[in-house]
Amino acid sequence: MKPPWAHTAQKARLFVIDARGAFPISLWLLHWSYATLFIALGSILVLAILERRGLGLNAAYYLLRAKLAGPERDVVLLRNLRERSRF
């Protein structure tokens, strides 16, 4: 028998679905319509695809943000970051 803290680093799951997919399902259960059903199924599908590719929701958000920002970075922000570092 494993200790109770052995699974604390694993993602929370509702059966085979990531636990973050439970929120859209609960919205669908509160407001039954085809639109909310498709939103819930679509969000679960997106989460499953991200998990299959090895990305978490936060990592996918940062990747999308970096793609939208482009390859150029603001020089002023980098200069301020260097000035604030103590190394």
C-alpha positions as CSV (number, residue, x, y, z in Angstrom):
1,M,0.0,0.0,0.0
2,K,1.4,3.4,-1.0
3,P,1.4,6.3,1.4
4,P,-1.4,8.9,0.9
5,W,1.1,11.6,-0.4
6,A,2.4,9.3,-3.2
7,H,-0.1,10.7,-5.8
8,T,0.0,14.3,-4.9
9,A,2.1,15.3,-7.9
10,Q,-0.2,13.7,-10.4
11,K,-3.0,15.6,-12.3
12,A,-6.5,15.4,-10.8
13,R,-8.7,13.2,-13.0
14,L,-12.4,12.5,-13.2
15,F,-12.2,8.9,-14.4
16,V,-10.2,9.3,-17.6
17,I,-11.0,13.0,-18.2
18,D,-8.7,15.8,-16.8
19,A,-10.4,17.5,-13.9
20,R,-10.4,20.8,-15.6
21,G,-12.9,19.3,-18.1
22,A,-15.4,18.9,-15.3
23,F,-16.2,22.6,-15.2
24,P,-17.7,22.7,-18.7
25,I,-19.5,19.5,-18.0
26,S,-21.0,21.1,-14.9
27,L,-22.1,24.1,-16.9
28,W,-23.8,21.8,-19.4
29,L,-25.6,20.0,-16.6
30,L,-26.9,23.3,-15.3
31,H,-27.9,24.7,-18.7
32,W,-28.9,21.9,-21.0
33,S,-28.6,22.9,-24.6
34,Y,-26.8,21.7,-27.7
35,A,-24.5,24.8,-27.6
36,T,-23.2,24.1,-24.1
37,L,-22.9,20.4,-24.9
38,F,-20.7,21.2,-27.9
39,I,-18.7,23.7,-25.8
40,A,-18.1,21.1,-23.1
41,L,-17.2,18.4,-25.6
42,G,-14.9,20.8,-27.5
43,S,-13.1,21.8,-24.4
44,I,-12.6,18.2,-23.3
45,L,-11.3,17.4,-26.8
46,V,-8.8,20.4,-26.7
47,L,-7.6,19.3,-23.2
48,A,-7.2,15.7,-24.4
49,I,-5.2,16.8,-27.5
50,L,-3.0,19.1,-25.4
51,E,-2.4,16.2,-22.9
52,R,-1.6,13.8,-25.8
53,R,1.1,16.3,-27.1
54,G,2.6,16.5,-23.6
55,L,1.5,20.1,-22.8
56,G,-0.4,21.3,-19.8
57,L,-2.9,24.1,-20.0
58,N,-0.4,26.7,-18.7
59,A,2.3,25.6,-21.1
60,A,-0.1,25.7,-24.0
61,Y,-1.1,29.2,-23.0
62,Y,2.5,30.4,-22.8
63,L,3.3,28.8,-26.2
64,L,0.3,30.5,-27.8
65,R,1.2,33.8,-26.2
66,A,4.8,33.5,-27.5
67,K,3.6,32.6,-31.0
68,L,1.2,35.7,-31.0
69,A,4.0,38.0,-29.7
70,G,6.4,37.0,-32.5
71,P,10.1,36.7,-32.4
72,E,10.9,40.3,-31.6
73,R,11.0,41.3,-27.9
74,D,10.9,44.8,-26.4
75,V,14.5,45.9,-25.7
76,V,13.4,48.2,-22.9
77,L,11.9,45.4,-20.9
78,L,15.0,43.3,-21.4
79,R,17.3,46.2,-20.3
80,N,15.2,46.8,-17.2
81,L,15.3,43.1,-16.4
82,R,19.1,43.1,-16.6
83,E,19.3,46.1,-14.4
84,R,17.1,44.6,-11.8
85,S,19.0,41.3,-11.6
86,R,21.8,41.2,-9.0
87,F,24.1,38.8,-10.9
